[in-house]
Amino acid sequence: MSKLSLKRQDLRNEELECNNLSPIKLSSTIEISSDESDGSEVHKIRESGQEPVVSSTLNKNYSEETLLKFQKSTDSIQSDEDIGEPLFNTDSKPGTSMFNWNQQKKNFDRNIHTDSDSSDDSNQGLRWFQHKKDHKKHKSIHKTEPQSKGKLNKDPVPQVGIQHEQLISGIRVKLPVKPYSCQVAVMNKLIQGCVKKENCLLESPTGSGKTLALLCGVLAWHDHYVEGGSENVLINNSRENSITLFYSTFSSLSFFFWKLEEYRRKKLKIPKIYYGTRTHKQIEQVVRELKKTCYKHKKMTILSSREHTCIQESTRNKTDLCNDLLDPTKRQSCPFYNDNNKKTISSFPAVENRGLNAVWDIEDLVAIGKNEGLCPYFAARSLMEHADIIFCPYNYIVDPDIRESIQLDLKDQVIILDEAHNIEDICREVASVTFREDHLASTAHECESLAKTRAADFSVYDTIKVYIQKLVKFLKNIGLEKHRDYNSDNLSSPYWTGAELQELFNMHELGESAYLTFLAASKAAIADLKKAKEENKMFLKTVKPVISPSTKIVIEHLMFAIRMVTSEQYMNDYRACVTETTVKDFKYATDNTWYSAKKQEHRARSLKLLCMNPGVIFSPLANNARSIILASGTLTPVLSFQSELNTPFVHVLNTGHVIPKEQVYATCVPKGPNGIYLKANYQNVNSWGFQDELGKMLVDVCESVPHGVLCFFSSYNVLHTQMDRWKSNFIWNRIASVKQVFIEPRYSGDLTAIMKEYREVIEETSSGPRGKINGALLLAVFRGKVAEGIDFKDDEARCVVTVGIPYGVRKDPVIDMKLKYNDMNVKRGLLRGSDWYSIQAFRALNQALGRCLRHIHDWGAVLLVDERFLQSENKENLPKWVKTMWIRHNEYNLREDLRKFVAKQKAKGRKE
C-alpha cells in the first residue's frame, strides 16, 4: 500500500497527541527484530513483566486480513538514517477511518471537533479554538504582505508520524520507527540508570539507531519524571497543560503561563538533560533525529562557540573579539549585546514569537540574531535556564574552566556523552596544563603595569609579577637534553612526580610561603576583574584597570597547577617536566607592548604538568550529576573505563549489529598472495618483504571490490613508507590503474577538499567504471579524522582494510610515564600498564572497523591484516559484531572470495 500523509496540524495540537491527553489506544505486542547479539536483553525485559506494546489505530470496518496486511507493512524495520514518510499517527481516533479521506475532511472542516473518547468540555473548547487558529493561519499563508520585522519565514511544522509505543523498564517510550532489539536494550539500560541514579556504558554499533534510542529513552524518562513529580501539585497536570495551552494563544497571557510552568518545574526540581557530542556537526545530526520524534515539544537549546554564533562582521578570532568588546577596561561595547537588548531573545516565549520552531538548529537562532541585531551566543546560554535538554560539544561539560565561564550547574542533572570512546584521553588533556615562558613573561609584564597604575593595590599585582618572574627563571635554569631513542628535535628535562616538583619549587624560592601569597593575590586580582565587569554594566566611569582575559587564564591555570601538585590527594597523579621546542608565535616585548612575531621560528621553554589520572576531572563530575551515560559505537574493550575514570558504571551494554551476517565479510588476512605472513609490528613494516606482500594483497582488494576502499595504517610514517616502496615497483601503478588514490593529510584543515573530490569519484563510478577506474582508495591513519569523524555511506566505503594493531609509540615519554604510573597504582584498582596500553590500541582499531557499515541495508568487507588476529586473546578485544560475523580461512583466496561476496550483494540489491 502506498504511504499515507495526514493533514498537517499545528504544533500545539500535535503536543496534545504526543502527551496522551485523551486518546484510547489499541495495544498489541511488538515483534522485536531478532538479533544474535542482544536478543537475550529483550527476553530479560519481557520476563520482568515489562511487555512491549505498540499504539495503533485501526478501522473496525476493515476485515481482519486487510488489517493484518496493513500492520505487517508498518512493522518493516527501518534504519534511523533512512526513515520514510510515516503511514499513520498512532494517536488518531479509532472512530475515524484513515483510509476514507472524505470522512477525514469532514472532521477537519467542523467548527467543533467532536471526540467520542473524551468528556472533557475544556478539551473540546480547546479543539474548537485550535481549529479557528489553524484556519486563520491557513488564510494568512496566502497573503502577499511582507512579514513583520523580526519574524522568520516559518514552514508548517511537519506531522510527527507513527509512534511505536513500548513499555521499557516500566516507562512508556515512543519511537517514530519500530525499534531494533539493540535499541530496546540501549533504552532499557539508560532508563534504569536515570531512575536509579546510576551510570551507564552503552556500546551500540554505528547504524544501529543509537542516537534515536538515547533521545527517546531519556526524554520518555523525563516525561515520566515530570508526571510522577506532579502528584504533589494542586493542579492536575493534564488539565493544567490544557488550560495553559488554551490561554497561551493570547499573546497578553502567554508569558504569564510560561512563568507558571517554570515555577511548577522548579518546585518539582526536574533534572535537565545535557547531551554532549564531539563536534558541532554531530549536534546537527542529533537535532535532526529529535525532529523525528514525539518529544519535539521539549524545550531545547544549543551551546555553541562564538565562531558559530557571533554575528560580528570581522575576520578576527570571534572569542578574542567578544572578550575585547566586553572588557570593562577598554570602554568598548557590543551593539548586539548590551543592557538594552540582551534580554530581548533570552526566553522561550520571545524566540518562539520570532518564529523559532520547537526543535531548531543553531543557524535558526543566528538568523533571528542577524534579523534583529541581537546576540545569538548569549541568547542560547540564557535559554539554558529553562530548557529541558541542552546540546553542546562535550568539552563544555567535561572542562571545569568552560563550565565556570558559562555558569553550567550539573548538580543532579542527567549527562549523556555520545561518541565517548576517547573520554579518558580528553579528561587527561583537560587536567593537564602548559606554561610557556613568553606567555608567563607577558603576564608578569601586565601585572607590573597594573602595580604602577593602582598604587592602592600595588602588593596584589606586584606579588603576582614576582612569583611569575621566579617561575620563568626556574624554567631557564633547568638542564635539558634530547630523549634517547625518540625521534624528536625537542629537548626535555627528566620527568618529576608532583612531590619532586614541590622540592624543586622549594629550591627556587617558589615553595609554600611564596605560592600561598601568590594564590591570595591571584584571588584578589580575579575579584577585581569581576567587580569591574559589574561596574561597567552600571555605566560607572570610575572603573579601574584590571587584568586581561588572557592574563586571567594564565593565573587561573597556575592556581590550578599549584593546588594539584601540593594536594595530598592528587600530587601523585601528575608528572612534570620542562621542555624546549620551536614555536612560530613567540611573544616579544617592545617598551610597554607585547606582540607575536608571526612566521618567525623561535625556541621557547615550557613547564608541562601532565595528568596521568583522568578520574581527577571525571570523578567529581560523576559524583555531582544524577547519572552519566557514556555511549559510542566503540567502547570495547570496556575494562579501563571504571578504573581510569574512578567512577562505577552499574549498567554496561555491548550490542551486536543490526546488519545481517550475510551482508558482512569480516576476516583476518594473516598472509599475502605469495604466502608471506603479515605481522605489522615495528620491525616488519620497514622490511621490503612485508611492504611488497602488503601491496600485492591491496591490489587484490582494489581489483575485486568496486567503489570506495579505506585502508588504515598505524601512523603517517608507516603510510608513507609503504607508498614510497610501492612507487618504486609495479604495485602503485596497478593500484592507480583501478582506483583513484587519496591520502589523508596531516592537518585536518586540508581534508575537506580531499573528501569532496573522493566523494565525486565515488558518485561518478557508482553505476559502472570510468574507463578502468572502478572507484577510489583512501589511505588514512588510525585516530585520525577519517577513522573517527567522517561518515562513509553506502558506496563510499565497501571495504575497510586495517594494517596491524595501532599501539602507541612505546618510547614516547608521556606513554612511558602512563605505563609506569598504572603499574604503581594497581592496588588502587588501575589496570596494569601493559593492559592499559593494549586497550588503547584496540579501541582505536575498533573505531576504524565500522566505517563501511552505516545502516541495516548496508554491506561491506572488513579485512584485518595481521597474523596476530589468529590468536584468541587479540580476537577477544574486537567488537561483538565483528566476532559474531567472523569468517575463518585456512588458505589465501582473497581475490575470489571478495568477488563472490560483491556479486552476491549486487544481485541481492537488484532483487530488492
NUVEX-483276 format. One line per field, with one value per residue (C-alpha): residue number from 1; x, z, y. Coordinates in steps of 0.02 Angstrom, whole numbers, padded with zeros to 5 digits. Each point is the difference from the previous one (the first is absolute). Layout:
N
i	[NUM|...]
east	[X|...]
up	[Z|...]
north	[Y|...]
// end
This chain:
912
i	[1|2|3|4|5|6|7|8|9|10|11|12|13|14|15|16|17|18|19|20|21|22|23|24|25|26|27|28|29|30|31|32|33|34|35|36|37|38|39|40|41|42|43|44|45|46|47|48|49|50|51|52|53|54|55|56|57|58|59|60|61|62|63|64|65|66|67|68|69|70|71|72|73|74|75|76|77|78|79|80|81|82|83|84|85|86|87|88|89|90|91|92|93|94|95|96|97|98|99|100|101|102|103|104|105|106|107|108|109|110|111|112|113|114|115|116|117|118|119|120|121|122|123|124|125|126|127|128|129|130|131|132|133|134|135|136|137|138|139|140|141|142|143|144|145|146|147|148|149|150|151|152|153|154|155|156|157|158|159|160|161|162|163|164|165|166|167|168|169|170|171|172|173|174|175|176|177|178|179|180|181|182|183|184|185|186|187|188|189|190|191|192|193|194|195|196|197|198|199|200|201|202|203|204|205|206|207|208|209|210|211|212|213|214|215|216|217|218|219|220|221|222|223|224|225|226|227|228|229|230|231|232|233|234|235|236|237|238|239|240|241|242|243|244|245|246|247|248|249|250|251|252|253|254|255|256|257|258|259|260|261|262|263|264|265|266|267|268|269|270|271|272|273|274|275|276|277|278|279|280|281|282|283|284|285|286|287|288|289|290|291|292|293|294|295|296|297|298|299|300|301|302|303|304|305|306|307|308|309|310|311|312|313|314|315|316|317|318|319|320|321|322|323|324|325|326|327|328|329|330|331|332|333|334|335|336|337|338|339|340|341|342|343|344|345|346|347|348|349|350|351|352|353|354|355|356|357|358|359|360|361|362|363|364|365|366|367|368|369|370|371|372|373|374|375|376|377|378|379|380|381|382|383|384|385|386|387|388|389|390|391|392|393|394|395|396|397|398|399|400|401|402|403|404|405|406|407|408|409|410|411|412|413|414|415|416|417|418|419|420|421|422|423|424|425|426|427|428|429|430|431|432|433|434|435|436|437|438|439|440|441|442|443|444|445|446|447|448|449|450|451|452|453|454|455|456|457|458|459|460|461|462|463|464|465|466|467|468|469|470|471|472|473|474|475|476|477|478|479|480|481|482|483|484|485|486|487|488|489|490|491|492|493|494|495|496|497|498|499|500|501|502|503|504|505|506|507|508|509|510|511|512|513|514|515|516|517|518|519|520|521|522|523|524|525|526|527|528|529|530|531|532|533|534|535|536|537|538|539|540|541|542|543|544|545|546|547|548|549|550|551|552|553|554|555|556|557|558|559|560|561|562|563|564|565|566|567|568|569|570|571|572|573|574|575|576|577|578|579|580|581|582|583|584|585|586|587|588|589|590|591|592|593|594|595|596|597|598|599|600|601|602|603|604|605|606|607|608|609|610|611|612|613|614|615|616|617|618|619|620|621|622|623|624|625|626|627|628|629|630|631|632|633|634|635|636|637|638|639|640|641|642|643|644|645|646|647|648|649|650|651|652|653|654|655|656|657|658|659|660|661|662|663|664|665|666|667|668|669|670|671|672|673|674|675|676|677|678|679|680|681|682|683|684|685|686|687|688|689|690|691|692|693|694|695|696|697|698|699|700|701|702|703|704|705|706|707|708|709|710|711|712|713|714|715|716|717|718|719|720|721|722|723|724|725|726|727|728|729|730|731|732|733|734|735|736|737|738|739|740|741|742|743|744|745|746|747|748|749|750|751|752|753|754|755|756|757|758|759|760|761|762|763|764|765|766|767|768|769|770|771|772|773|774|775|776|777|778|779|780|781|782|783|784|785|786|787|788|789|790|791|792|793|794|795|796|797|798|799|800|801|802|803|804|805|806|807|808|809|810|811|812|813|814|815|816|817|818|819|820|821|822|823|824|825|826|827|828|829|830|831|832|833|834|835|836|837|838|839|840|841|842|843|844|845|846|847|848|849|850|851|852|853|854|855|856|857|858|859|860|861|862|863|864|865|866|867|868|869|870|871|872|873|874|875|876|877|878|879|880|881|882|883|884|885|886|887|888|889|890|891|892|893|894|895|896|897|898|899|900|901|902|903|904|905|906|907|908|909|910|911|912]
east	[00000|00066|00053|-00134|00029|-00115|-00050|00125|-00059|00061|00143|-00107|-00128|00141|00065|-00169|00006|00179|-00041|-00148|-00130|-00150|00025|-00058|00136|-00007|00151|00086|00165|00145|00109|00177|00116|00110|00183|00133|00083|-00134|-00153|00034|-00017|-00175|-00048|00055|-00111|-00148|00031|-00002|-00182|00036|-00094|00035|-00155|-00036|-00137|-00092|-00160|-00100|-00169|-00120|-00093|00146|00022|00124|00103|00012|00051|00135|00070|00000|00082|00131|00044|00029|00104|00141|00168|00065|00171|00009|00101|-00129|-00175|-00140|-00159|-00106|-00157|-00111|-00001|-00030|-00103|-00135|-00174|-00066|-00168|00080|00052|00173|-00036|-00155|00063|-00175|-00043|00159|-00032|-00169|00079|00133|-00129|-00114|-00002|-00004|00107|-00107|00088|-00094|00152|-00005|-00130|00115|-00091|00156|00089|-00144|00010|00184|-00022|-00125|00117|00147|-00100|-00039|00184|00048|-00130|00074|00176|-00058|-00074|00155|00111|-00080|00028|00128|00051|00180|00024|00024|00176|00077|-00103|00078|-00079|-00072|-00045|-00147|00054|00012|-00118|00081|-00031|-00045|00065|00039|-00033|00088|00010|00184|00053|-00174|-00001|-00095|00118|-00052|00108|-00037|00054|-00015|00154|00137|00031|00166|-00092|-00117|00152|00081|-00160|-00023|00174|-00013|-00169|00060|00150|-00108|-00128|00129|00124|00134|00125|-00002|00124|-00099|00084|-00107|00078|-00017|-00159|-00097|-00105|00097|-00034|-00187|-00006|00096|-00116|-00164|00054|00060|-00144|-00129|00078|-00003|-00186|-00031|00098|-00100|-00165|00051|00061|-00158|-00101|00042|-00061|-00177|-00044|-00019|00140|-00104|-00134|00132|00086|-00166|-00048|00173|00002|-00172|00041|00178|-00068|-00038|00166|-00046|-00009|00131|00144|-00101|-00038|00178|00058|-00133|00072|00178|-00054|-00078|00156|00116|-00111|00016|00189|-00010|00172|00066|00078|00170|00039|00182|00080|00176|-00035|-00127|-00033|-00055|-00118|-00088|-00023|-00071|-00122|-00055|-00043|-00097|-00109|-00064|-00062|-00156|00109|00030|-00108|00142|00085|00176|00152|00171|00160|00121|00163|00005|00077|-00168|-00115|00082|-00080|00139|00071|00182|00146|00068|-00016|-00179|00041|00140|-00111|-00142|00117|00069|-00171|-00060|00163|-00049|00169|-00008|-00160|-00069|-00165|-00086|-00153|-00080|00020|-00036|-00123|-00128|-00010|00081|-00169|-00097|00022|00049|-00162|-00096|-00157|00110|00088|-00159|-00087|00138|-00034|00121|-00069|-00010|00155|00129|00179|00125|-00017|-00183|00046|00140|-00127|-00108|00154|00051|-00179|-00021|00180|00003|00137|-00041|00148|-00065|-00181|00035|00083|-00149|-00120|00098|-00081|-00173|00046|-00040|00144|00162|00111|00184|00175|00049|00154|-00130|-00052|00169|00110|-00020|00063|-00137|-00132|00045|00007|-00177|-00068|-00043|-00075|-00003|-00058|-00126|-00015|00003|00152|00014|00171|-00019|00151|00089|00131|00140|-00064|00151|00123|-00108|-00009|00188|00025|-00122|00091|00171|00072|00149|00085|00109|00135|-00056|-00182|00058|00113|-00145|-00110|00136|00022|-00186|-00006|00152|-00095|-00154|00106|00060|-00171|-00092|00105|-00130|00009|00186|00036|-00132|00071|00181|-00016|-00066|00138|00140|-00062|-00016|00171|00076|-00091|00073|00174|-00030|-00040|00160|00110|-00054|00119|-00077|00049|-00070|-00099|00097|-00074|-00143|-00007|-00024|00095|-00078|00101|-00065|00046|-00028|-00180|-00043|-00143|-00105|00098|00166|-00061|-00043|00179|00066|-00118|00068|00177|-00045|-00097|-00167|-00045|-00146|00018|00019|-00143|-00122|00029|-00017|-00166|-00071|00056|-00071|-00171|00002|00045|-00139|-00123|00053|-00041|-00173|-00036|00053|-00120|-00144|00045|00013|-00178|-00058|00094|00111|00144|00117|00045|00182|00118|-00003|00080|-00039|-00094|00162|00088|-00148|00017|00187|-00027|-00145|00100|00145|-00116|-00069|00175|00060|-00154|00025|00186|-00020|-00154|00022|-00140|00064|00188|00044|-00121|00113|00166|00093|00145|00078|00011|00073|-00081|-00005|-00152|-00059|-00100|00126|-00047|00128|00001|00023|-00008|-00174|-00071|00004|-00031|00017|00131|-00090|00088|00164|00063|00064|00049|-00112|00002|-00156|-00048|-00115|-00111|-00071|-00145|00013|-00171|-00156|-00103|00067|-00123|-00134|-00030|-00057|-00113|-00079|-00022|-00092|-00116|-00155|00057|00133|-00027|00153|-00052|00095|00009|00169|00028|00076|00108|-00097|00113|00092|-00147|-00046|00179|00067|-00149|-00012|-00188|-00116|-00101|-00139|-00083|00113|-00065|00090|-00120|00022|-00033|-00171|00077|-00030|00153|-00005|00026|00169|00164|00110|00162|00183|00128|00153|00102|00009|-00021|00180|-00025|00107|-00072|-00052|00040|-00005|00116|00134|00138|-00101|-00086|00171|00052|-00020|-00071|-00147|-00028|-00006|-00116|-00117|-00003|-00046|-00139|-00067|00003|-00111|-00122|-00007|-00026|-00136|-00102|-00079|-00038|00087|00138|00076|00170|00064|00180|00070|00085|00040|00179|-00055|-00124|00131|00130|-00117|-00043|00182|00037|-00154|00047|00172|-00073|-00155|-00124|-00047|-00036|-00112|-00100|-00013|-00061|-00162|-00021|00027|00110|-00022|00108|-00062|00097|00090|-00099|-00190|-00026|00057|-00119|-00161|00057|00070|-00163|-00100|00102|-00003|-00191|-00011|00102|-00111|-00156|00069|00044|-00153|-00090|00155|00187|00064|00119|00094|-00027|-00131|00005|00122|00125|00025|00159|-00021|00062|-00078|-00058|-00012|-00152|-00039|00001|-00106|-00089|-00067|-00151|00021|-00168|-00036|00120|00118|00073|-00031|00158|00106|00178|00093|00187|00065|-00049|00025|00103|00064|00185|00068|00150|-00107|00038|-00185|-00050|00149|-00050|-00182|00053|00109|-00135|-00128|00122|00030|-00187|-00068|-00049|-00115|-00095|00089|00043|00181|00092|00014|-00188|-00041|00121|-00084|-00176|00041|00064|-00151|-00122|00081|-00005|-00182|-00050|00065|-00081|-00179|00029|-00082|-00159|-00122|-00178|-00097|00003|00187|00132|00188|00161|00106|00179|00119|00173|00110|00036|-00019|-00190|00012|00036|-00157|00057|00013|-00164|-00087|00039|-00100|-00180|-00139|-00070|00168|00022|-00175|00026|00178|00047|00155|00102|00146|00072|00017|-00139|-00045|-00026|-00128|-00088|-00023|-00066|-00128|-00052|-00021|-00097|-00119|-00033|-00026|-00123|-00094|-00010|-00074|-00136|-00048]
up	[00000|-00040|00144|00072|00052|00131|-00009|00093|00165|00114|00117|00153|-00059|-00035|00178|00070|-00098|00052|00182|-00006|00072|-00059|-00131|00017|-00055|-00071|00068|-00077|00022|-00105|-00083|00037|-00145|00040|00031|00052|00106|00112|-00012|00177|00059|-00073|00080|00168|-00024|-00045|00143|00122|-00046|-00106|-00152|-00156|-00073|-00151|-00019|-00163|-00074|-00106|-00082|00058|-00168|-00082|-00007|00114|-00151|-00063|00171|00016|-00170|00049|00168|-00084|-00119|00145|00099|-00126|00076|-00047|00030|00104|-00140|-00134|00069|-00125|00016|00140|-00041|00139|00169|00145|00096|-00131|00058|-00036|-00057|-00151|-00150|-00058|-00171|-00035|-00038|-00025|00176|00067|-00092|00084|00170|-00042|-00065|00151|00110|00153|-00010|00088|00091|00065|00104|00115|00109|00048|-00050|00016|-00123|-00124|00017|-00028|-00159|-00065|00038|-00076|-00159|-00013|00025|-00136|-00115|00025|-00028|-00160|-00064|00045|-00106|-00158|00047|-00103|00130|00062|00173|00146|00056|00110|-00064|-00086|-00153|00092|-00095|00062|00137|-00071|00070|00122|-00077|00070|00176|00052|00185|00111|00187|00049|00183|00051|-00109|-00163|-00139|-00173|-00155|-00178|-00065|00062|00111|-00028|00146|00032|00013|00130|00096|-00005|00063|00135|00073|-00018|00088|00141|00024|00003|00120|00120|-00014|-00069|-00142|-00167|-00131|-00160|-00157|-00155|-00175|-00122|-00102|00138|00048|00157|-00005|-00023|00142|00116|-00037|00011|00155|00101|-00051|00038|00172|00016|-00042|00125|00134|-00031|00010|00156|00089|-00039|00125|00133|-00107|00033|-00184|-00097|-00127|-00154|00038|00042|-00167|-00092|00087|-00022|-00184|-00026|00077|-00062|-00174|00060|-00007|00153|00109|-00079|00103|00161|-00033|-00054|00169|00084|-00084|00048|00181|00002|-00074|00124|00143|-00060|-00024|-00170|-00065|-00162|-00134|-00069|-00164|-00049|-00165|-00067|-00132|-00053|-00157|00106|00097|-00164|-00028|00175|-00019|-00166|00091|00133|-00135|-00047|00175|00100|00129|-00109|00119|00127|00028|-00069|-00029|-00079|00081|-00137|-00022|-00050|-00165|-00042|00078|00002|-00129|-00001|-00172|00036|-00054|00178|00115|00063|00179|00012|-00081|00123|00149|-00059|-00030|00173|00088|00130|-00009|-00187|00004|-00152|-00022|-00116|-00087|00000|00186|00125|00138|-00126|-00105|00093|00068|-00161|-00057|00166|00031|-00093|-00027|-00077|-00125|-00041|-00034|-00127|-00094|00081|-00015|00145|-00064|-00079|-00063|00054|-00173|00039|00156|-00095|-00133|00133|00072|-00169|-00040|00161|00046|00156|00064|-00033|00106|00163|-00050|-00010|00172|00073|-00066|00095|00165|-00055|-00126|00025|-00109|-00040|-00146|-00001|-00045|00147|00049|00063|00126|00039|00011|00170|-00075|-00132|00126|00111|-00142|-00059|00175|-00036|00155|-00020|00176|-00009|-00189|-00129|-00114|-00164|-00084|-00175|-00100|00167|-00045|00026|00165|00098|-00111|00002|00190|00014|-00123|00093|00164|-00077|-00017|-00090|00040|-00137|00051|-00114|00058|00181|-00035|-00084|00152|00118|-00108|00007|00189|00016|-00094|00110|00157|-00060|-00049|00154|00145|00130|-00064|-00036|00107|-00090|-00175|00054|00090|-00159|-00104|00116|00013|-00188|-00032|00119|-00095|-00166|00079|00060|-00178|-00069|00134|-00029|-00099|-00155|-00119|-00149|00037|-00038|-00136|-00030|-00168|00046|-00004|00165|00159|00169|00181|00098|00051|00182|00112|00084|00162|-00092|-00085|00172|00056|-00155|00035|00177|-00070|-00118|00122|-00064|00154|00122|00066|-00176|-00081|00143|-00022|-00188|00018|00112|-00119|-00151|00084|00033|-00182|-00067|00123|-00066|-00176|00050|00094|-00150|-00112|00119|00008|-00188|-00012|00105|-00114|00141|-00062|00143|-00060|00042|-00117|00031|-00070|-00179|-00042|-00059|00162|00099|-00089|00037|00183|00021|-00078|00115|00150|-00060|-00026|00172|00084|-00092|00037|00182|00032|00097|-00104|-00174|00006|-00051|-00147|-00091|-00089|-00043|-00112|-00088|-00190|-00139|-00171|-00156|-00009|-00132|00109|00133|00094|00006|00110|-00075|00133|00076|-00140|-00030|-00170|-00091|-00136|-00138|-00106|00094|00082|00177|00135|00153|00166|00087|00165|-00031|00134|-00068|00080|00007|00077|-00098|00157|00065|-00120|-00026|00176|00075|-00152|00023|00188|-00033|-00138|00021|-00134|-00136|-00158|-00108|-00172|-00158|-00144|00070|00187|-00012|00093|00146|00142|00022|00017|00180|00064|-00103|00032|00183|-00024|00019|-00154|00059|-00170|-00139|-00172|-00152|-00144|-00167|-00170|-00082|-00168|-00047|00006|-00185|-00043|00085|-00047|00156|00006|00047|-00142|00080|-00159|-00177|-00172|00002|00169|00097|00174|00039|00177|00002|00146|00002|-00071|-00142|-00072|-00047|-00096|-00189|00015|00107|-00106|-00164|00068|00076|-00165|-00100|00124|-00020|-00190|00019|00107|-00119|-00152|00086|00096|-00099|00068|00158|00095|00163|00060|00174|00062|00175|-00043|-00141|00000|-00032|-00134|-00097|00020|-00086|-00137|-00038|-00022|-00110|-00112|-00026|-00076|-00097|00146|00004|-00186|00014|00142|-00090|-00158|00087|00142|00013|00155|00138|00156|00166|00034|00165|00030|00010|-00085|-00164|00012|-00060|-00179|-00007|00064|-00126|-00145|00073|00006|-00176|-00066|00094|-00072|-00177|00008|00099|-00154|-00081|-00031|-00074|-00126|00109|00161|00106|00152|00124|00132|00153|00101|00179|00179|00159|00121|-00144|-00067|-00129|00132|00129|-00067|-00175|-00059|-00154|-00072|-00114|-00150|00086|00097|-00055|00082|00150|00010|00165|00004|00169|00177|00034|00159|00056|-00014|00149|00018|00005|00172|00037|-00040|00097|00153|-00012|-00007|00154|00090|-00025|00059|00159|00034|-00034|00183|-00026|-00131|-00158|-00138|-00024|-00118|-00136|00008|-00013|-00146|-00094|00032|-00074|-00158|-00026|00033|-00140|-00114|00038|-00038|-00177|-00032|-00008|-00133|-00139|00090|00031|-00009|-00009|-00190|-00013|-00043|00001|00031|00156|-00020|00149|-00073|00134|00048|00184|-00021|-00013|00188|00106|00125|-00138|-00081|00169|-00001|-00160|00001|00029|-00175|-00081|00103|-00040|-00187|-00006|-00148|00017|-00149|-00001|-00167|-00091|-00128|00029|-00180|-00039|00170|-00016|-00178|00052|00149|-00106|-00136|00132|00074|-00172|-00048|00163|-00032|-00174|00070|00133]
north	[00000|00175|00111|00112|00179|00073|00181|00109|00070|00137|-00043|00027|-00127|-00120|00022|-00049|-00161|-00037|00030|-00122|00118|-00096|-00137|-00179|-00121|-00175|-00093|-00148|-00086|00064|-00130|00056|-00033|-00149|00034|-00124|00130|00068|-00110|-00057|00178|00011|-00165|00068|00152|-00109|-00121|00145|00030|00153|-00060|00104|00081|00106|00129|-00017|00065|-00121|00019|-00135|00004|-00090|-00187|-00085|-00053|00180|00063|-00133|00048|00183|-00033|-00110|00142|00118|-00123|-00005|00045|00172|00074|00158|00074|-00035|00023|00009|00102|-00074|-00096|00061|00084|-00117|00125|00027|-00044|-00176|00067|00084|-00102|00043|-00072|00106|00175|00069|-00051|00079|00161|00016|-00015|00129|00122|-00001|00154|-00112|-00156|-00130|-00139|-00150|-00050|00151|00083|00144|00161|00104|-00114|00019|00187|-00007|-00101|00127|00143|-00093|-00030|00185|00038|-00125|00078|00174|-00066|-00085|00162|00100|-00112|00070|00181|00094|00130|-00017|-00073|00117|00038|-00131|-00147|-00148|-00079|-00148|-00155|-00104|-00118|-00176|-00128|-00121|-00169|-00170|-00020|-00178|-00002|-00125|-00031|-00002|-00011|00054|00156|00023|00051|00059|-00014|00056|-00172|-00177|-00022|-00124|-00116|00087|00167|-00076|-00062|00174|00084|-00132|00031|00189|00010|-00111|00113|00158|-00076|-00073|00146|-00115|00014|-00094|-00059|-00031|-00068|-00017|-00006|00143|-00020|-00087|00153|00041|00188|-00022|-00127|00117|00147|-00095|-00097|00150|00114|-00134|-00017|00190|00005|-00139|00093|00160|-00093|-00097|00155|00096|-00101|00129|00144|00061|00019|-00161|-00007|-00042|00128|00131|-00031|00016|00162|00072|-00048|00080|00167|00007|00031|00176|00096|00105|-00157|-00114|00066|-00020|-00182|-00033|00066|-00108|-00155|00049|00026|-00174|-00078|00084|-00055|-00180|00016|-00083|-00053|00070|-00109|00048|-00087|00018|-00050|00022|00132|00131|-00101|-00148|00114|00037|-00187|-00027|00146|-00074|-00162|00096|00078|-00174|-00040|00033|00090|00151|00103|-00002|00168|-00007|00108|-00021|00063|00043|00094|00182|-00053|-00079|00130|00173|00115|00130|00035|-00029|-00109|-00005|-00149|00020|-00051|00129|00132|-00035|00008|00167|00075|-00053|00045|00132|00087|00033|00101|-00091|-00086|-00121|00072|-00172|-00032|00139|00042|00060|-00158|-00146|-00061|00023|-00181|-00078|-00096|-00135|00106|00135|-00112|-00096|00166|00034|-00160|-00123|-00177|-00120|-00091|00113|00004|00131|00081|00037|00100|00088|00051|00083|00085|00070|00053|00098|00044|-00110|-00115|-00185|-00061|00072|-00033|-00187|00008|00092|-00132|-00132|00053|-00059|-00137|-00185|-00059|00091|-00052|00046|-00062|-00107|00101|00127|-00133|-00078|00156|00089|00165|00001|-00054|00147|00125|-00041|-00036|-00181|-00082|-00189|-00042|-00143|00013|-00140|00003|-00096|00000|-00073|-00060|-00011|-00130|00128|00068|-00063|00095|00155|00004|-00019|00142|00113|-00032|00035|00176|00078|00167|00074|00121|00144|-00014|00004|00150|00092|-00031|00063|00154|00040|-00021|00115|00135|-00024|00013|00171|00068|-00069|00059|-00053|-00179|-00002|-00153|-00106|00022|00011|-00168|-00082|00080|-00056|-00180|-00019|00077|-00129|-00137|00060|00001|-00178|-00054|00073|-00079|-00180|-00109|-00082|-00138|-00097|-00156|-00157|-00113|00122|00088|00183|00164|00050|00013|-00054|-00012|-00161|-00028|00035|-00055|00133|-00024|00020|00159|00070|-00029|00089|00146|00011|00009|00144|00112|-00063|-00100|00006|00177|00070|-00094|00032|00186|-00018|-00093|00137|00137|-00093|-00016|00188|00040|-00111|00078|00171|-00055|-00062|00161|00104|-00097|00037|00183|00008|-00069|00149|00121|00064|00107|-00045|-00175|-00037|-00094|-00187|-00158|-00052|-00162|-00082|00044|-00065|-00169|-00012|00044|-00122|-00141|00037|-00004|-00168|-00071|00053|-00075|-00165|-00024|00054|-00106|-00163|-00073|00045|00035|-00178|00007|00124|00000|00159|00050|00149|-00010|00106|00004|00108|00116|00123|00121|00048|00159|00141|00155|00173|00136|-00021|-00107|-00187|-00075|-00166|-00013|-00091|-00130|00021|-00157|00016|-00124|00010|-00092|-00063|-00077|-00148|-00073|-00164|-00090|-00190|-00026|00052|-00031|00167|00083|-00132|-00064|00169|00023|-00172|00024|00164|-00062|-00107|-00121|-00004|-00101|-00034|-00061|-00042|-00120|-00051|-00019|-00174|-00043|00073|-00058|00164|00120|-00038|00000|00145|00115|-00051|-00018|-00150|-00049|-00113|-00021|-00064|-00050|-00068|-00035|-00083|00078|00016|-00045|-00183|-00111|-00042|00185|00006|-00083|00015|-00097|00000|00006|-00083|-00015|00067|-00080|-00066|-00085|00126|00029|00178|00053|00190|00035|00135|-00111|-00077|00154|00069|-00157|-00012|-00175|00059|00156|-00097|-00135|00131|00095|-00156|-00041|00179|-00019|-00155|00101|00149|-00110|-00103|00130|00144|00173|00064|-00089|00067|-00058|00049|00003|00025|00166|00121|-00062|-00179|00057|00098|-00138|-00123|00126|00037|-00186|-00029|00146|-00075|-00159|-00050|-00003|00185|00003|-00153|00079|00168|-00087|-00055|00124|00186|00014|00129|00026|00070|00161|00031|00160|-00016|00168|-00077|-00147|00084|00022|-00177|-00077|00103|-00069|-00176|00001|00071|-00148|-00124|00080|00003|-00186|-00059|-00067|-00072|00027|00164|-00075|-00125|00097|-00090|00115|00077|-00053|00109|-00030|00061|-00020|-00067|00137|00123|00093|-00134|-00137|00092|00153|-00035|-00099|-00109|-00049|-00146|-00001|00123|-00147|-00179|-00066|00047|-00064|00021|-00030|-00059|00049|00187|-00005|00169|00044|-00095|00115|00157|00074|00033|-00180|-00065|00100|-00056|-00184|00020|00100|-00138|-00134|00101|00016|-00174|-00013|00150|-00099|00060|-00121|-00050|00115|-00133|-00035|00184|00017|-00143|00065|00171|-00083|-00113|00141|00100|-00152|-00036|00178|-00018|-00170|00064|00132|-00100|-00055|00142|-00072|-00163|-00012|00038|-00129|-00009|-00096|00023|-00065|-00004|-00019|-00078|-00179|00046|-00004|-00189|00004|-00010|00133|00130|-00051|00018|00187|00027|00065|-00125|00023|-00040|-00158|-00064|00029|-00068|-00112|-00109|-00057|-00121|00054|00166|00016|00182|00054|-00137|00014|00187|-00013|-00130|00107|00157|-00093|-00071|00174|00077|-00137|00023|00188|-00027|-00113|00128]
// end
